[in-house]
Each structure stands twice: as structure tokens, then as C-alpha cells.
Amino acid sequence: MASVKDLKKKIRTTKGTLKITTAMKLVSAAKLSKAQQAIVSTRPYSEELDNTIRTVSALVQNYQNQLLKENDNKHAVLLVISSDRGLCGSYNSQLSKKVRSFIAESKDLDLKVYFIGKKVRELVKKDVRDGKIYKFAKTEPTYLESRAVADELSALFAAGEFGKVFVAYNVFKTAMNFVPTVKQVLPIAMDKTFQEKLKSEIPFDFKYDPSPNAILDVLIPESYRSIVYTCILDALAAEHGSRMSAMDSASKNCKTAIRSLTIEMNKLRQEDITTALIEVVSGAESLNA
């Protein structure tokens, strides 16, 4: 059974841990606010750009672009976006399960896995064929760094080294909720049914300056880069939200542990006091006998 001294030491250690988890929670909350603002402001642009491309490409006849070309190449790349640090709950473990599940379901593809962040790589490296690991100047990549990654993958796709490019990441929903997802980003899928529906809804064509082909040649790569950047922002927001939630739970557990240890210590103190009083009374009675 622990002594009062041992319990005091445990309480002091737990209070130290509580300070750390509380500080980490506050830091993650500040980063989450910034990341949330970034993803909320970027998503509408990305979605509107995608809708514009789909509308124009549906109305333009016989347009071809390398990023739209379907092919029979069975070589594919999976870009996994995870964290470099732990202490973020099930953020990395759930994503690693999704990656393993996707690989198991894609037996017809020769998958090579690239990584942003090292934690999921550490969990799945025995089960996958490793590719490149992207590292950035800071923990959170800038748009230019994200664009460099996207352009490198699209160049490999255009050169025929890969027939498909997928991104695995956690989609941010709320501070306590994210969804592990695998999305195909290349080739950009153009739903034929959607195109036919657009043609019936918009029976006229637009006037373009410059030509529609020139516009699409600029917009399609930009849309692809925007999709990759949005995936990275989603993953960052989900990471900060998951870490904030994990540190909040850890802080609550520390407070519960401190209360329990304090109660136990007070009971031991009371027992010591009671024992001492009994000894004093017994001694006095023996003297009076």
C-alpha cells in the first residue's frame, strides 16, 4: 500500500502532466482555429473551380487534356497525408486502417505509396511498397510546397509512370470528428451522365476569350493543384482537432486522478492521526491505571 509520501509524489507528477496537456490543448486550439479558417475559405474556391471546369468541358466538343486521360496502366501512386507527431488520438491509426483496406481492395493495381508525415508510414511500412517521403521547411506546408508535390505527381502521371494517383487523408468535419478517406485525383474524372445533363440544361454555348481550350488548359491543372492543397488543409485541420480533443481528455483524466489520489492521501493521513490519538489515549489510560 502506498504511503502518504508516495501519494504526494504521484500528485505532484500528475499536476506536472496536467500543465503539459493543458498547454498542448491551448496550442492545438489556436492552430485549429487557423486551419479551420484556411479550409473553410479554400473549399468554396476549389468546388467552384471544379464546377466551372465540368461545365465548360461538357459544352466544348472534342477537348483533350493529359490530366483527363483514362488509361490501362496498372501502376498507381497513393499519397498518404498524416502527421509527424503523435498525441493526437486515433488520427493516424484510423488512417492507417483505411490505407491497408484500400490496398487490400486494389489487388489489380501495382501501388507505390508516397508519404507526407511519418506516423502512418511507421504503422504500414511493412505492408506497402515505399516511395518518396516529402519533407517541408515547417510542419505545415505552404501552397507553393503543396503545388510542387502536386506538379511532381502530375508529371509522373503525364509521363506514363503511373496510371492513377490517389490521396489518403482525414477529412475534417468538426473538432472531434474526421473521416479517413481515399480520393482519386488523377485522372480527373468527368462523369458522362453529368455532362449530358448539363448539355440539356444549358442548350447554348458561351463566348470565350481566349478560346475554351486555352481556358481549360489553365484551369484543369489549377483545379488539380487546388484539390491536393485542400486535402492537405483538411488533414491539418483534422490533426489539430484530434490533438486538441485528445489533450482535453488527458487533462480531464489528470484532474480525476489528482482528485482520487488526494482523497486516498487524506484517508491515510486521517488513519495516521486516528492511530496516533488512540496511542495517546491508551498511554494516558495505562498511566492512570
C-alpha atoms as a printed R data frame, in Angstrom:
    type eleno elety resid chain resno       x      y       z
1   ATOM     1    CA   MET     A     1   0.000  0.000   0.000
2   ATOM     2    CA   ALA     A     2   1.298  3.460  -0.982
3   ATOM     3    CA   SER     A     3   2.415  5.823   1.754
4   ATOM     4    CA   VAL     A     4   1.461  9.486   2.110
5   ATOM     5    CA   LYS     A     5   4.893 10.412   0.741
6   ATOM     6    CA   ASP     A     6   4.399  8.229  -2.352
7   ATOM     7    CA   LEU     A     7   0.948  9.678  -2.969
8   ATOM     8    CA   LYS     A     8   2.292 13.244  -2.665
9   ATOM     9    CA   LYS     A     9   4.909 12.401  -5.296
10  ATOM    10    CA   LYS     A    10   2.245 10.931  -7.638
11  ATOM    11    CA   ILE     A    11   0.031 14.001  -7.206
12  ATOM    12    CA   ARG     A    12   2.966 16.333  -7.946
13  ATOM    13    CA   THR     A    13   3.860 14.320 -11.093
14  ATOM    14    CA   THR     A    14   0.237 14.246 -12.287
15  ATOM    15    CA   LYS     A    15  -0.069 18.019 -11.788
16  ATOM    16    CA   GLY     A    16   3.026 18.448 -13.942
17  ATOM    17    CA   THR     A    17   1.435 16.290 -16.663
18  ATOM    18    CA   LEU     A    18  -1.773 18.334 -16.380
19  ATOM    19    CA   LYS     A    19   0.149 21.546 -17.083
20  ATOM    20    CA   ILE     A    20   1.649 19.988 -20.239
21  ATOM    21    CA   THR     A    21  -1.648 18.589 -21.571
22  ATOM    22    CA   THR     A    22  -3.466 21.870 -20.868
23  ATOM    23    CA   ALA     A    23  -0.769 23.843 -22.706
24  ATOM    24    CA   MET     A    24  -0.870 21.431 -25.662
25  ATOM    25    CA   LYS     A    25  -4.658 21.697 -25.785
26  ATOM    26    CA   LEU     A    26  -4.478 25.508 -25.947
27  ATOM    27    CA   VAL     A    27  -1.793 25.413 -28.679
28  ATOM    28    CA   SER     A    28  -3.828 22.908 -30.724
29  ATOM    29    CA   ALA     A    29  -6.982 25.017 -30.286
30  ATOM    30    CA   ALA     A    30  -5.160 28.072 -31.672
31  ATOM    31    CA   LYS     A    31  -3.751 26.073 -34.609
32  ATOM    32    CA   LEU     A    32  -7.163 24.505 -35.253
33  ATOM    33    CA   SER     A    33  -8.793 27.926 -35.477
34  ATOM    34    CA   LYS     A    34  -6.249 28.990 -38.102
35  ATOM    35    CA   ALA     A    35  -6.503 25.695 -40.026
36  ATOM    36    CA   GLN     A    36 -10.307 25.769 -39.888
37  ATOM    37    CA   GLN     A    37 -10.346 29.258 -41.329
38  ATOM    38    CA   ALA     A    38  -7.999 28.157 -44.127
39  ATOM    39    CA   ILE     A    39 -10.072 25.110 -45.121
40  ATOM    40    CA   VAL     A    40 -13.386 26.999 -44.905
41  ATOM    41    CA   SER     A    41 -12.042 29.758 -47.184
42  ATOM    42    CA   THR     A    42 -10.375 27.339 -49.645
43  ATOM    43    CA   ARG     A    43 -13.162 24.770 -50.133
44  ATOM    44    CA   PRO     A    44 -15.633 27.123 -51.927
45  ATOM    45    CA   TYR     A    45 -12.917 28.202 -54.389
46  ATOM    46    CA   SER     A    46 -11.924 24.602 -55.096
47  ATOM    47    CA   GLU     A    47 -15.544 23.481 -55.529
48  ATOM    48    CA   GLU     A    48 -16.487 26.412 -57.762
49  ATOM    49    CA   LEU     A    49 -13.387 25.915 -59.893
50  ATOM    50    CA   ASP     A    50 -14.258 22.232 -60.275
51  ATOM    51    CA   ASN     A    51 -17.853 23.084 -61.257
52  ATOM    52    CA   THR     A    52 -16.641 25.642 -63.816
53  ATOM    53    CA   ILE     A    53 -14.310 23.102 -65.407
54  ATOM    54    CA   ARG     A    54 -17.036 20.463 -65.571
55  ATOM    55    CA   THR     A    55 -19.467 22.943 -67.132
56  ATOM    56    CA   VAL     A    56 -17.047 24.230 -69.769
57  ATOM    57    CA   SER     A    57 -15.676 20.777 -70.627
58  ATOM    58    CA   ALA     A    58 -19.254 19.467 -71.042
59  ATOM    59    CA   LEU     A    59 -20.045 22.173 -73.591
60  ATOM    60    CA   VAL     A    60 -16.749 22.103 -75.505
61  ATOM    61    CA   GLN     A    61 -16.522 19.484 -78.211
62  ATOM    62    CA   ASN     A    62 -13.574 17.061 -78.512
63  ATOM    63    CA   TYR     A    63 -11.415 18.663 -75.844
64  ATOM    64    CA   GLN     A    64  -8.386 16.627 -74.683
65  ATOM    65    CA   ASN     A    65  -6.104 17.137 -71.715
66  ATOM    66    CA   GLN     A    66  -3.396 14.878 -70.248
67  ATOM    67    CA   LEU     A    67  -4.894 15.105 -66.756
68  ATOM    68    CA   LEU     A    68  -8.251 13.807 -68.031
69  ATOM    69    CA   LYS     A    69  -6.953 10.798 -69.965
70  ATOM    70    CA   GLU     A    70  -8.113  7.413 -68.736
71  ATOM    71    CA   ASN     A    71  -5.563  4.648 -69.373
72  ATOM    72    CA   ASP     A    72  -4.905  0.963 -68.742
73  ATOM    73    CA   ASN     A    73  -1.652  1.499 -66.825
74  ATOM    74    CA   LYS     A    74  -1.873 -0.647 -63.666
75  ATOM    75    CA   HIS     A    75   0.898  1.281 -61.877
76  ATOM    76    CA   ALA     A    76  -0.560  3.737 -59.368
77  ATOM    77    CA   VAL     A    77   0.634  6.009 -56.587
78  ATOM    78    CA   LEU     A    78  -1.045  6.626 -53.235
79  ATOM    79    CA   LEU     A    79  -0.083  9.836 -51.423
80  ATOM    80    CA   VAL     A    80  -0.716  9.414 -47.675
81  ATOM    81    CA   ILE     A    81  -1.061 12.633 -45.655
82  ATOM    82    CA   SER     A    82  -0.547 12.010 -41.930
83  ATOM    83    CA   SER     A    83   1.187 13.747 -39.007
84  ATOM    84    CA   ASP     A    84   4.837 13.949 -37.969
85  ATOM    85    CA   ARG     A    85   3.926 13.944 -34.262
86  ATOM    86    CA   GLY     A    86   1.789 11.736 -32.071
87  ATOM    87    CA   LEU     A    87  -0.518 12.555 -29.141
88  ATOM    88    CA   CYS     A    88  -3.463 13.091 -31.490
89  ATOM    89    CA   GLY     A    89  -5.792 10.261 -30.520
90  ATOM    90    CA   SER     A    90  -6.808  7.846 -33.260
91  ATOM    91    CA   TYR     A    91  -5.900 10.269 -36.082
92  ATOM    92    CA   ASN     A    92  -3.069  8.160 -37.509
93  ATOM    93    CA   SER     A    93  -4.315  4.687 -36.534
94  ATOM    94    CA   GLN     A    94  -7.666  5.159 -38.300
95  ATOM    95    CA   LEU     A    95  -5.961  6.475 -41.427
96  ATOM    96    CA   SER     A    96  -3.545  3.524 -41.443
97  ATOM    97    CA   LYS     A    97  -6.537  1.140 -41.313
98  ATOM    98    CA   LYS     A    98  -8.070  2.948 -44.295
99  ATOM    99    CA   VAL     A    99  -4.780  2.689 -46.219
100 ATOM   100    CA   ARG     A   100  -4.492 -1.049 -45.520
101 ATOM   101    CA   SER     A   101  -8.121 -1.545 -46.516
102 ATOM   102    CA   PHE     A   102  -7.649  0.369 -49.787
103 ATOM   103    CA   ILE     A   103  -4.508 -1.622 -50.647
104 ATOM   104    CA   ALA     A   104  -6.344 -4.889 -49.953
105 ATOM   105    CA   GLU     A   105  -9.215 -3.804 -52.229
106 ATOM   106    CA   SER     A   106  -6.850 -2.695 -55.037
107 ATOM   107    CA   LYS     A   107  -5.230 -6.022 -55.893
108 ATOM   108    CA   ASP     A   108  -5.441 -5.148 -59.609
109 ATOM   109    CA   LEU     A   109  -3.159 -2.118 -59.105
110 ATOM   110    CA   ASP     A   110   0.584 -2.043 -58.567
111 ATOM   111    CA   LEU     A   111   0.571  0.572 -55.810
112 ATOM   112    CA   LYS     A   112   3.519  2.640 -54.703
113 ATOM   113    CA   VAL     A   113   2.946  4.689 -51.553
114 ATOM   114    CA   TYR     A   114   4.305  8.214 -51.066
115 ATOM   115    CA   PHE     A   115   4.088  9.975 -47.703
116 ATOM   116    CA   ILE     A   116   3.596 13.415 -46.197
117 ATOM   117    CA   GLY     A   117   4.180 12.897 -42.460
118 ATOM   118    CA   LYS     A   118   5.905  9.895 -40.905
119 ATOM   119    CA   LYS     A   119   3.421  8.415 -38.400
120 ATOM   120    CA   VAL     A   120   1.275  6.367 -40.788
121 ATOM   121    CA   ARG     A   121   4.405  5.280 -42.636
122 ATOM   122    CA   GLU     A   122   5.723  3.811 -39.373
123 ATOM   123    CA   LEU     A   123   2.459  1.870 -38.993
124 ATOM   124    CA   VAL     A   124   2.156  0.494 -42.549
125 ATOM   125    CA   LYS     A   125   5.713  0.332 -43.926
126 ATOM   126    CA   LYS     A   126   5.832 -3.481 -43.616
127 ATOM   127    CA   ASP     A   127   2.674 -3.827 -45.719
128 ATOM   128    CA   VAL     A   128   3.359 -1.370 -48.562
129 ATOM   129    CA   ARG     A   129   5.870 -0.607 -51.285
130 ATOM   130    CA   ASP     A   130   7.570  2.559 -50.099
131 ATOM   131    CA   GLY     A   131   8.000  5.578 -52.336
132 ATOM   132    CA   LYS     A   132   9.143  9.106 -51.649
133 ATOM   133    CA   ILE     A   133   8.735 10.882 -48.288
134 ATOM   134    CA   TYR     A   134   8.018 14.606 -48.666
135 ATOM   135    CA   LYS     A   135   9.505 16.964 -46.085
136 ATOM   136    CA   PHE     A   136   8.858 20.679 -45.756
137 ATOM   137    CA   ALA     A   137  10.544 23.677 -44.157
138 ATOM   138    CA   LYS     A   138   7.833 23.806 -41.472
139 ATOM   139    CA   THR     A   139   5.312 21.308 -40.123
140 ATOM   140    CA   GLU     A   140   2.545 22.873 -42.195
141 ATOM   141    CA   PRO     A   141   3.390 23.085 -45.927
142 ATOM   142    CA   THR     A   142   2.698 26.290 -47.825
143 ATOM   143    CA   TYR     A   143   0.667 26.419 -51.038
144 ATOM   144    CA   LEU     A   144   3.880 26.582 -53.092
145 ATOM   145    CA   GLU     A   145   5.237 23.449 -51.375
146 ATOM   146    CA   SER     A   146   1.911 21.697 -51.907
147 ATOM   147    CA   ARG     A   147   1.927 22.762 -55.547
148 ATOM   148    CA   ALA     A   148   5.435 21.322 -56.005
149 ATOM   149    CA   VAL     A   149   4.220 17.935 -54.700
150 ATOM   150    CA   ALA     A   150   1.132 18.029 -56.948
151 ATOM   151    CA   ASP     A   151   3.189 19.003 -60.022
152 ATOM   152    CA   GLU     A   152   5.704 16.206 -59.382
153 ATOM   153    CA   LEU     A   153   2.928 13.601 -59.245
154 ATOM   154    CA   SER     A   154   1.151 15.005 -62.320
155 ATOM   155    CA   ALA     A   155   4.453 14.942 -64.246
156 ATOM   156    CA   LEU     A   156   4.881 11.244 -63.370
157 ATOM   157    CA   PHE     A   157   1.271 10.646 -64.473
158 ATOM   158    CA   ALA     A   158   1.768 12.523 -67.746
159 ATOM   159    CA   ALA     A   159   4.990 10.596 -68.414
160 ATOM   160    CA   GLY     A   160   3.078  7.304 -68.084
161 ATOM   161    CA   GLU     A   161   4.871  6.068 -64.965
162 ATOM   162    CA   PHE     A   162   1.541  5.892 -63.137
163 ATOM   163    CA   GLY     A   163  -1.954  5.368 -64.489
164 ATOM   164    CA   LYS     A   164  -3.728  6.709 -61.399
165 ATOM   165    CA   VAL     A   165  -2.933  8.992 -58.463
166 ATOM   166    CA   PHE     A   166  -4.809  8.679 -55.148
167 ATOM   167    CA   VAL     A   167  -4.639 10.707 -51.941
168 ATOM   168    CA   ALA     A   168  -5.327  9.181 -48.495
169 ATOM   169    CA   TYR     A   169  -6.118 11.699 -45.769
170 ATOM   170    CA   ASN     A   170  -8.506 12.556 -42.934
171 ATOM   171    CA   VAL     A   171 -11.379 14.826 -43.959
172 ATOM   172    CA   PHE     A   172 -12.072 17.450 -41.295
173 ATOM   173    CA   LYS     A   173 -15.695 17.574 -40.115
174 ATOM   174    CA   THR     A   174 -15.609 19.011 -36.589
175 ATOM   175    CA   ALA     A   175 -13.008 19.367 -33.842
176 ATOM   176    CA   MET     A   176 -13.954 15.894 -32.607
177 ATOM   177    CA   ASN     A   177 -14.856 14.257 -35.901
178 ATOM   178    CA   PHE     A   178 -12.888 13.350 -39.028
179 ATOM   179    CA   VAL     A   179 -13.358 10.777 -41.798
180 ATOM   180    CA   PRO     A   180 -10.430  8.707 -43.207
181 ATOM   181    CA   THR     A   181 -10.759  8.938 -46.990
182 ATOM   182    CA   VAL     A   182  -9.013  7.803 -50.166
183 ATOM   183    CA   LYS     A   183  -9.695 10.047 -53.169
184 ATOM   184    CA   GLN     A   184  -8.635  9.645 -56.803
185 ATOM   185    CA   VAL     A   185  -7.149 12.916 -58.045
186 ATOM   186    CA   LEU     A   186  -5.715 11.749 -61.399
187 ATOM   187    CA   PRO     A   187  -7.035 11.262 -63.953
188 ATOM   188    CA   ILE     A   188  -9.681 13.874 -63.167
189 ATOM   189    CA   ALA     A   189 -12.973 12.048 -63.568
190 ATOM   190    CA   MET     A   190 -15.583 13.657 -65.822
191 ATOM   191    CA   ASP     A   191 -18.942 11.983 -65.344
192 ATOM   192    CA   LYS     A   192 -20.527 11.452 -68.787
193 ATOM   193    CA   THR     A   193 -24.040 11.443 -67.313
194 ATOM   194    CA   PHE     A   194 -23.364 14.791 -65.644
195 ATOM   195    CA   GLN     A   195 -22.035 16.203 -68.922
196 ATOM   196    CA   GLU     A   196 -25.125 15.098 -70.853
197 ATOM   197    CA   LYS     A   197 -27.368 16.573 -68.149
198 ATOM   198    CA   LEU     A   198 -25.524 19.901 -68.394
199 ATOM   199    CA   LYS     A   199 -25.910 19.959 -72.158
200 ATOM   200    CA   SER     A   200 -29.680 19.556 -71.798
201 ATOM   201    CA   GLU     A   201 -29.882 22.207 -69.058
202 ATOM   202    CA   ILE     A   202 -27.636 24.677 -70.938
203 ATOM   203    CA   PRO     A   203 -28.662 24.379 -74.599
204 ATOM   204    CA   PHE     A   204 -26.481 27.339 -75.594
205 ATOM   205    CA   ASP     A   205 -22.731 27.845 -75.603
206 ATOM   206    CA   PHE     A   206 -20.750 30.660 -74.028
207 ATOM   207    CA   LYS     A   207 -18.460 33.147 -75.693
208 ATOM   208    CA   TYR     A   208 -14.864 32.600 -74.682
209 ATOM   209    CA   ASP     A   209 -11.866 34.887 -74.644
210 ATOM   210    CA   PRO     A   210  -9.378 33.365 -75.181
211 ATOM   211    CA   SER     A   211 -10.556 30.048 -76.646
212 ATOM   212    CA   PRO     A   212 -12.243 27.407 -74.409
213 ATOM   213    CA   ASN     A   213  -9.269 25.091 -74.979
214 ATOM   214    CA   ALA     A   214  -6.840 27.746 -73.728
215 ATOM   215    CA   ILE     A   215  -9.031 28.402 -70.669
216 ATOM   216    CA   LEU     A   216  -9.303 24.699 -69.794
217 ATOM   217    CA   ASP     A   217  -5.559 24.184 -70.311
218 ATOM   218    CA   VAL     A   218  -5.009 26.654 -67.454
219 ATOM   219    CA   LEU     A   219  -7.981 25.789 -65.240
220 ATOM   220    CA   ILE     A   220  -7.643 21.987 -65.162
221 ATOM   221    CA   PRO     A   221  -4.073 21.903 -63.726
222 ATOM   222    CA   GLU     A   222  -5.077 24.668 -61.310
223 ATOM   223    CA   SER     A   223  -8.109 22.666 -60.186
224 ATOM   224    CA   TYR     A   224  -5.955 19.579 -59.632
225 ATOM   225    CA   ARG     A   225  -3.438 21.569 -57.554
226 ATOM   226    CA   SER     A   226  -6.293 23.098 -55.578
227 ATOM   227    CA   ILE     A   227  -7.695 19.614 -54.815
228 ATOM   228    CA   VAL     A   228  -4.321 18.411 -53.469
229 ATOM   229    CA   TYR     A   229  -3.890 21.570 -51.378
230 ATOM   230    CA   THR     A   230  -7.428 21.213 -49.991
231 ATOM   231    CA   CYS     A   231  -6.618 17.609 -48.987
232 ATOM   232    CA   ILE     A   232  -3.545 18.828 -47.082
233 ATOM   233    CA   LEU     A   233  -5.536 21.588 -45.341
234 ATOM   234    CA   ASP     A   234  -8.249 19.077 -44.415
235 ATOM   235    CA   ALA     A   235  -5.635 16.745 -42.945
236 ATOM   236    CA   LEU     A   236  -4.013 19.556 -40.928
237 ATOM   237    CA   ALA     A   237  -7.339 20.758 -39.508
238 ATOM   238    CA   ALA     A   238  -8.301 17.174 -38.595
239 ATOM   239    CA   GLU     A   239  -4.902 16.651 -36.913
240 ATOM   240    CA   HIS     A   240  -5.185 19.786 -34.760
241 ATOM   241    CA   GLY     A   241  -8.792 18.978 -33.853
242 ATOM   242    CA   SER     A   242  -7.892 15.404 -32.920
243 ATOM   243    CA   ARG     A   243  -4.912 16.534 -30.818
244 ATOM   244    CA   MET     A   244  -6.986 19.170 -29.044
245 ATOM   245    CA   SER     A   245  -9.654 16.565 -28.249
246 ATOM   246    CA   ALA     A   246  -7.022 14.053 -27.070
247 ATOM   247    CA   MET     A   247  -5.336 16.624 -24.799
248 ATOM   248    CA   ASP     A   248  -8.713 17.682 -23.417
249 ATOM   249    CA   SER     A   249  -9.454 14.054 -22.486
250 ATOM   250    CA   ALA     A   250  -5.955 13.684 -21.000
251 ATOM   251    CA   SER     A   251  -6.436 16.845 -18.915
252 ATOM   252    CA   LYS     A   252  -9.754 15.569 -17.587
253 ATOM   253    CA   ASN     A   253  -8.156 12.223 -16.704
254 ATOM   254    CA   CYS     A   254  -5.330 14.037 -14.874
255 ATOM   255    CA   LYS     A   255  -7.839 16.038 -12.827
256 ATOM   256    CA   THR     A   256  -9.754 12.848 -11.983
257 ATOM   257    CA   ALA     A   257  -6.525 11.103 -10.965
258 ATOM   258    CA   ILE     A   258  -5.464 14.065  -8.785
259 ATOM   259    CA   ARG     A   259  -8.836 14.029  -7.002
260 ATOM   260    CA   SER     A   260  -8.640 10.267  -6.400
261 ATOM   261    CA   LEU     A   261  -5.042 10.436  -5.157
262 ATOM   262    CA   THR     A   262  -5.846 13.396  -2.888
263 ATOM   263    CA   ILE     A   263  -8.795 11.535  -1.337
264 ATOM   264    CA   GLU     A   264  -6.615  8.465  -0.815
265 ATOM   265    CA   MET     A   265  -3.845 10.587   0.734
266 ATOM   266    CA   ASN     A   266  -6.310 12.327   3.070
267 ATOM   267    CA   LYS     A   267  -7.674  8.951   4.198
268 ATOM   268    CA   LEU     A   268  -4.158  7.762   5.017
269 ATOM   269    CA   ARG     A   269  -3.479 10.988   6.913
270 ATOM   270    CA   GLN     A   270  -6.721 10.547   8.852
271 ATOM   271    CA   GLU     A   271  -5.794  6.957   9.673
272 ATOM   272    CA   ASP     A   272  -2.368  8.106  10.918
273 ATOM   273    CA   ILE     A   273  -3.985 10.814  13.073
274 ATOM   274    CA   THR     A   274  -6.553  8.363  14.465
275 ATOM   275    CA   THR     A   275  -3.829  5.806  15.227
276 ATOM   276    CA   ALA     A   276  -1.743  8.475  16.984
277 ATOM   277    CA   LEU     A   277  -4.750  9.622  19.065
278 ATOM   278    CA   ILE     A   278  -5.550  6.054  20.059
279 ATOM   279    CA   GLU     A   279  -1.938  5.549  21.149
280 ATOM   280    CA   VAL     A   280  -2.015  8.784  23.200
281 ATOM   281    CA   VAL     A   281  -5.318  7.865  24.877
282 ATOM   282    CA   SER     A   282  -4.146  4.289  25.526
283 ATOM   283    CA   GLY     A   283  -0.927  5.590  27.053
284 ATOM   284    CA   ALA     A   284  -2.805  8.022  29.292
285 ATOM   285    CA   GLU     A   285  -5.190  5.323  30.457
286 ATOM   286    CA   SER     A   286  -2.296  2.970  31.240
287 ATOM   287    CA   LEU     A   287  -0.699  5.682  33.398
288 ATOM   288    CA   ASN     A   288  -3.970  6.250  35.274
289 ATOM   289    CA   ALA     A   289  -4.496  2.522  35.885
